[in-house]
């Protein structure tokens, strides 16, 4: 698994998790766009009857002179509905549909210009208000972990003290292990990497779940204009790594691990899907053949 920037210039990122955890704000902050300007806010009654609708937004961003077409797949927040059983189903189906489309295109005649809509990464938002993972979080991640690279984030980290953030991170990492949830694994460093890179790699692994704060508001801090949130006790700066993991998460997604996320999607998640497809197609052919032979034998 190489650490090169990226081969392709398109990337699909999904956001999932409970309602009200600032998913849209974080996405807008990460990519400095307003993807949701046309969205109307729903009142409580509308939210409960709201259909589970998945929406896609595409945005072009430029990173160090490299143009990147980014697709954001926004899944509706769950937790508002009275019945949240299998709330992950539409999300799992969506991921499978993208695999199915790719599989069909790959098996077709025009293999040169395949549009890749496979989901390369899912940012899964965990509430800061619970004692760790909720049963729904466990169920949701386990329903998706064989299909997509899950990167867990601890939402609204500015509602917690730094000590609470650390405690929550350790607890969530322990629970992820305990429940057998397979999240995205950062590739291990080669032994010949320089110390600085090894240190960065270790810090990334210890950042899980990334503690995030989203803000699209510019405030003044110590004479400098920064993106952040203004509180009576001070300012929380989104891009200050002492305040949260926003910069680490952004760099990981856009600069250092984008290609690896794409490689794992192709080599692991998609290959598993493809193998299952071929297996079931083979089973159908065998079944059909046996039926014909049985028919001939009876005749």
C-alpha positions as CSV (number, residue, x, y, z in Angstrom):
1,X,0.0,0.0,0.0
2,X,1.7,3.1,-1.2
3,X,1.8,6.5,0.3
4,X,1.7,8.4,-2.9
5,X,-0.7,11.2,-3.2
6,X,-3.4,9.8,-5.6
7,X,-3.7,8.3,-9.0
8,X,-7.2,9.5,-9.7
9,X,-8.6,12.9,-9.0
10,X,-12.0,11.9,-7.7
11,X,-12.9,10.8,-4.3
12,X,-16.2,9.9,-2.6
13,X,-16.8,10.6,1.0
14,X,-19.9,9.5,3.0
15,X,-21.0,11.1,6.2
16,X,-23.2,9.1,8.6
17,X,-24.4,9.2,12.2
18,X,-27.1,10.5,14.5
19,X,-29.0,13.8,13.8
20,X,-27.7,17.0,15.2
21,X,-24.0,16.2,15.5
22,X,-22.9,18.9,13.0
23,X,-22.2,16.6,10.0
24,X,-23.0,19.2,7.4
25,X,-21.1,22.0,9.2
26,X,-18.0,19.8,9.4
27,X,-18.2,18.9,5.7
28,X,-18.5,22.6,4.8
29,X,-15.6,23.5,7.1
30,X,-13.4,20.7,5.7
31,X,-13.8,21.8,2.2
32,X,-14.6,25.5,2.6
33,X,-17.8,25.3,0.7
34,X,-21.4,25.7,1.4
35,X,-22.9,22.5,0.0
36,X,-26.1,22.8,2.0
37,X,-27.2,26.4,1.3
38,X,-30.5,25.3,-0.4
39,X,-31.5,22.9,2.4
40,X,-34.5,23.8,4.4
41,X,-34.4,23.0,8.1
42,X,-37.1,20.7,9.3
43,X,-39.1,21.1,12.4
44,X,-39.4,18.3,15.0
45,X,-42.6,16.8,13.5
46,X,-41.2,16.8,9.9
47,X,-38.0,15.2,11.1
48,X,-39.8,12.3,12.6
49,X,-41.7,11.6,9.4
50,X,-38.7,12.5,7.3
51,X,-37.9,9.8,4.7
52,X,-34.4,8.4,4.7
53,X,-33.0,10.1,1.7
54,X,-29.4,9.9,0.6
55,X,-28.1,13.0,-1.3
56,X,-25.0,13.6,-3.3
57,X,-23.1,16.8,-3.7
58,X,-20.1,17.3,-5.9
59,X,-17.5,20.0,-5.3
60,X,-14.2,20.8,-7.1
61,X,-11.4,21.7,-4.7
62,X,-7.7,22.4,-5.3
63,X,-5.1,21.1,-3.0
64,X,-1.5,22.2,-3.5
65,X,-2.1,22.9,-7.2
66,X,-3.9,19.5,-7.7
67,X,-7.5,19.7,-8.8
68,X,-9.8,17.2,-7.0
69,X,-13.4,16.3,-7.7
70,X,-14.9,15.4,-4.4
71,X,-18.4,13.8,-4.0
72,X,-20.0,14.0,-0.6
73,X,-22.7,11.4,0.1
74,X,-24.9,12.7,2.8
75,X,-27.0,10.2,4.7
76,X,-29.9,11.4,6.8
77,X,-29.3,11.5,10.5
78,X,-30.9,8.7,12.4
79,X,-32.2,8.8,15.9
80,X,-35.1,11.2,15.3
81,X,-37.4,8.5,14.1
82,X,-39.4,6.5,16.7
83,X,-38.2,3.3,15.2
84,X,-34.5,3.2,14.3
85,X,-34.3,-0.5,13.6
86,X,-32.2,-1.2,10.5
87,X,-31.7,2.5,9.9
88,X,-28.4,1.5,8.4
89,X,-30.1,-0.5,5.7
90,X,-30.6,2.2,3.1
91,X,-26.9,3.3,3.6
92,X,-25.6,-0.3,3.1
93,X,-27.9,-0.7,0.0
94,X,-26.5,2.6,-1.4
95,X,-22.9,1.3,-1.1
96,X,-23.8,-2.0,-2.7
97,X,-25.6,-0.2,-5.6
98,X,-22.4,1.7,-6.4
99,X,-20.5,-1.6,-6.4
100,X,-23.1,-3.2,-8.6
101,X,-23.0,-0.3,-11.1
102,X,-19.2,-0.5,-11.2
103,X,-19.3,-4.3,-11.6
104,X,-21.7,-3.9,-14.6
105,X,-19.6,-1.2,-16.2
106,X,-16.5,-3.3,-15.7
107,X,-18.1,-6.3,-17.4
108,X,-19.5,-4.1,-20.2
109,X,-17.9,-3.0,-23.5
110,X,-16.9,0.5,-22.6
111,X,-14.4,-0.3,-19.8
112,X,-12.2,2.7,-20.6
113,X,-14.5,5.4,-19.3
114,X,-16.0,3.9,-16.2
115,X,-17.5,6.5,-13.7
116,X,-16.3,5.4,-10.3
117,X,-19.0,6.3,-7.7
118,X,-17.8,3.7,-5.2
119,X,-17.7,5.1,-1.6
120,X,-14.1,5.4,-0.5
121,X,-14.6,6.5,3.0
122,X,-17.4,6.9,5.6
123,X,-16.9,9.4,8.4
124,X,-19.0,8.0,11.2
125,X,-20.1,10.6,13.8
126,X,-20.2,9.6,17.4
127,X,-22.1,11.7,19.9
128,X,-20.1,13.4,22.7
129,X,-23.0,13.1,25.1
130,X,-23.1,9.3,25.6
131,X,-20.7,7.2,27.7
132,X,-19.0,5.9,24.5
133,X,-20.6,3.9,21.7
134,X,-24.4,3.5,21.7
135,X,-25.9,0.2,20.7
136,X,-27.1,1.9,17.4
137,X,-23.5,3.0,16.7
138,X,-22.3,-0.6,17.1
139,X,-25.1,-2.0,14.9
140,X,-24.6,0.7,12.2
141,X,-20.8,0.3,11.9
142,X,-20.9,-3.5,12.0
143,X,-23.5,-3.4,9.1
144,X,-21.1,-1.4,7.0
145,X,-17.6,-2.4,8.0
146,X,-17.2,-5.1,5.4
147,X,-18.3,-2.7,2.7
148,X,-16.5,0.7,3.3
149,X,-13.6,2.3,5.1
150,X,-15.1,3.6,8.4
151,X,-13.3,6.5,10.0
152,X,-14.9,7.4,13.3
153,X,-15.1,11.0,14.5
154,X,-16.1,12.3,17.9
155,X,-18.5,15.1,17.1
156,X,-18.9,18.5,18.7
157,X,-15.7,18.0,20.7
158,X,-15.9,21.6,22.1
159,X,-18.6,20.4,24.5
160,X,-16.0,18.3,26.3
161,X,-12.8,19.3,28.2
162,X,-9.5,18.0,26.8
163,X,-9.3,15.4,29.6
164,X,-12.8,14.2,28.7
165,X,-11.9,14.0,25.0
166,X,-8.9,11.8,25.8
167,X,-10.9,9.5,28.1
168,X,-13.7,9.2,25.5
169,X,-11.3,8.4,22.8
170,X,-9.7,5.6,24.8
171,X,-13.1,4.2,25.8
172,X,-14.4,4.3,22.2
173,X,-11.2,2.6,20.8
174,X,-11.6,-0.1,23.5
175,X,-15.3,-0.6,22.5
176,X,-14.5,-0.7,18.8
177,X,-12.1,-3.6,19.6
178,X,-14.4,-5.3,22.1
179,X,-17.3,-5.4,19.6
180,X,-15.2,-6.5,16.7
181,X,-15.8,-3.4,14.6
182,X,-13.4,-3.2,11.7
183,X,-12.6,0.5,11.1
184,X,-10.1,1.7,8.5
185,X,-6.6,0.7,9.5
186,X,-3.8,3.2,8.7
187,X,-1.1,1.3,6.9
188,X,2.0,0.6,9.0
189,X,5.1,2.6,8.5
190,X,8.0,1.1,6.6
191,X,11.0,0.6,9.0
192,X,13.1,2.9,6.8
193,X,10.7,5.9,7.1
194,X,12.1,9.0,8.8
195,X,11.3,9.6,12.5
196,X,9.0,12.5,11.8
197,X,6.8,10.4,9.5
198,X,6.7,7.6,12.1
199,X,5.7,10.1,14.7
200,X,2.9,11.5,12.5
201,X,1.7,8.0,11.8
202,X,1.6,7.2,15.6
203,X,-0.3,10.4,16.3
204,X,-2.9,9.6,13.6
205,X,-3.5,6.1,15.1
206,X,-3.9,7.6,18.5
207,X,-6.3,10.3,17.3
208,X,-9.1,7.8,16.6
209,X,-11.8,8.8,16.9
210,X,-10.9,12.2,15.5
211,X,-12.3,14.9,17.8
212,X,-13.9,17.4,15.5
213,X,-15.4,20.9,15.7
214,X,-17.0,22.4,12.6
215,X,-17.4,26.2,12.1
216,X,-17.8,28.3,9.0
217,X,-17.6,31.5,11.0
218,X,-14.5,33.7,11.1
219,X,-13.7,35.2,14.5
220,X,-10.9,37.4,15.8
221,X,-8.4,35.7,18.1
222,X,-5.3,37.6,19.3
223,X,-5.5,40.0,16.4
224,X,-5.7,37.2,13.8
225,X,-8.9,36.2,11.9
226,X,-9.5,32.4,12.4
227,X,-12.3,30.0,11.8
228,X,-13.8,29.1,15.1
229,X,-16.5,29.4,17.7
230,X,-16.8,32.2,20.2
231,X,-17.7,31.3,23.7
232,X,-18.0,33.5,26.9
233,X,-14.8,31.9,28.1
234,X,-12.8,32.2,24.9
235,X,-12.4,31.0,21.4
236,X,-12.3,27.5,20.0
237,X,-10.2,27.5,16.8
238,X,-11.1,24.9,14.3
239,X,-7.7,24.8,12.7
240,X,-5.7,24.8,16.0
241,X,-4.5,21.3,16.6
242,X,-4.3,22.0,20.4
243,X,-8.1,22.5,20.2
244,X,-9.2,19.6,18.0
245,X,-8.2,17.1,15.3
246,X,-9.7,19.0,12.4
247,X,-6.4,19.6,10.6
248,X,-5.2,16.0,11.1
249,X,-8.5,14.7,9.7
250,X,-8.4,17.0,6.7
251,X,-4.8,16.2,5.9
252,X,-5.4,12.5,6.3
253,X,-8.4,12.6,3.9
254,X,-7.0,15.0,1.3
255,X,-3.3,14.7,1.4
256,X,-1.8,11.6,3.0
257,X,-4.2,8.7,2.9
258,X,-6.6,9.4,0.0
259,X,-4.9,6.9,-2.3
260,X,-4.8,4.2,0.4
261,X,-8.5,4.7,1.1
262,X,-9.1,4.2,-2.6
263,X,-6.8,1.2,-2.8
264,X,-8.5,-0.6,0.1
265,X,-11.9,0.1,-1.4
266,X,-10.8,-1.4,-4.7
267,X,-8.7,-4.3,-3.4
268,X,-10.7,-5.3,-0.4
269,X,-14.3,-4.1,-0.2
270,X,-15.1,-4.1,-3.9
271,X,-13.2,-7.4,-4.5
272,X,-15.3,-9.0,-1.8
273,X,-18.5,-7.8,-3.4
274,X,-17.3,-8.9,-6.8
275,X,-16.4,-12.4,-5.6
276,X,-19.8,-12.7,-4.0
277,X,-21.5,-11.7,-7.3
278,X,-19.5,-14.2,-9.3
279,X,-20.2,-16.9,-6.7
280,X,-24.0,-16.3,-6.9
281,X,-23.9,-16.2,-10.7
282,X,-22.1,-19.5,-10.8
283,X,-24.6,-21.0,-8.4
284,X,-27.4,-19.9,-10.6
285,X,-25.8,-21.4,-13.7
286,X,-25.2,-24.7,-11.9
287,X,-28.8,-24.8,-10.6
288,X,-30.1,-24.0,-14.1
289,X,-27.9,-26.7,-15.6
290,X,-29.0,-29.3,-13.0
291,X,-32.6,-28.4,-13.7
292,X,-32.2,-29.0,-17.4
293,X,-30.4,-32.3,-16.9
294,X,-33.1,-33.4,-14.4
295,X,-35.7,-32.4,-17.0
296,X,-33.9,-34.4,-19.8
297,X,-33.5,-37.4,-17.5
298,X,-37.2,-37.3,-16.5
299,X,-38.2,-36.9,-20.2
